[in-house]
């Protein structure tokens, strides 16, 4: 403290009992001027510098995406995940994720077919997804008319014991699809059907049963053929019951009906398919594979015909077209329908053609030529 004369008192010495912390406060207070205004304390809230999602390891995200792709019920379920962010887009195209994608992930509508969709299916098939190999193989073989590449993809799936691919290759061998009539290999078709039937494929079981009954490509054995046909019907009934039981018991009771009329008085009513007609049981028609649905939509958008006088299989759940004229067999009674296989003929007969079929004395092809002399173009009704 200064006086007018400029002299000052000596500074006060701190007492002995003062603490070090207090001593520091006195020195700081002596150095700075006195101020009545108290300093405001500022609180800084620390924000995270990165997202928690970025801290997840890639292996965990890939495992989650693999489970999602395997459980997808439509292509949009998986595509919406890829559009979420750049990281999910990159990890969603990982080979492990694509190899486990379900067949409904590839249920692409024919009207939505683009080059990017083709690329996506190619990526999945390259990753080892057998469903993608089969679907892309069917599209290339029948729609894009790339026979060699399509057959190779189906063969790749068949090597992995994919039953629909085995059966489709059997149909190609039976008809000589993609080649001439001399390219038919009935023994190879029966062998492929037998392998698919061993894996539980219903259409292959039915086709093999008809081959054994008719002696088509194999030694005739009516009893064994009948056993395969009954087994195919029983498997289809079990599949319908299990699917309906999973959804609701009430729906299964409404879809499954029993007919008490004698066998020769039964008629198809509604959308039911009386596969077990010997036992009087009517069940709904089986759901078509996404590849078959794509084929049907593809050619329906092009006028319902493959062009150049070619025909489509008359079974609504098939979608296969002819690759040359008169490749498929016509109904020997009416000549108005044609089928790629005996399995499709049996299903369509019991589904709808049993009512529509009307015998005629003589039927003509599209050019007006008589077709009674073409033995390979006739199929007997079962």
ABEGO torsion letter per residue (X at the ends): XBBAAGBBBBBBBBBAABBAAAAAAAAAAAABBBBABBBBBBBBBBBBABBAAAABBAAAAAAAAAAAAAABABAAAAAAAAAABAAAAAAAABAAAAAABBAAAABBBAAABBAAAAAAAAAAAAAGBAAAAAAAAAAAAAAAGBAAAAAAAAAAAAAAGBAAAAAAAAAAAAAGBGBBAAABBAAAAAAAAAAAAAAGBAAAAAAAAAAAAAGBGBBBBAAAAAAAAAAAAAAAAAAAAAAAAAABAAAAAAABBBBABBAAABBBBEABBBABAAAGBBBBBBBBBAAAAAAAAAAAAAGGBAEGGBBBBABAAAGBBBABBGABBBBAAAGABBBABAAAAAAAAAAAAAAABBBBABBBBAAGBBAAABAAABBBBX
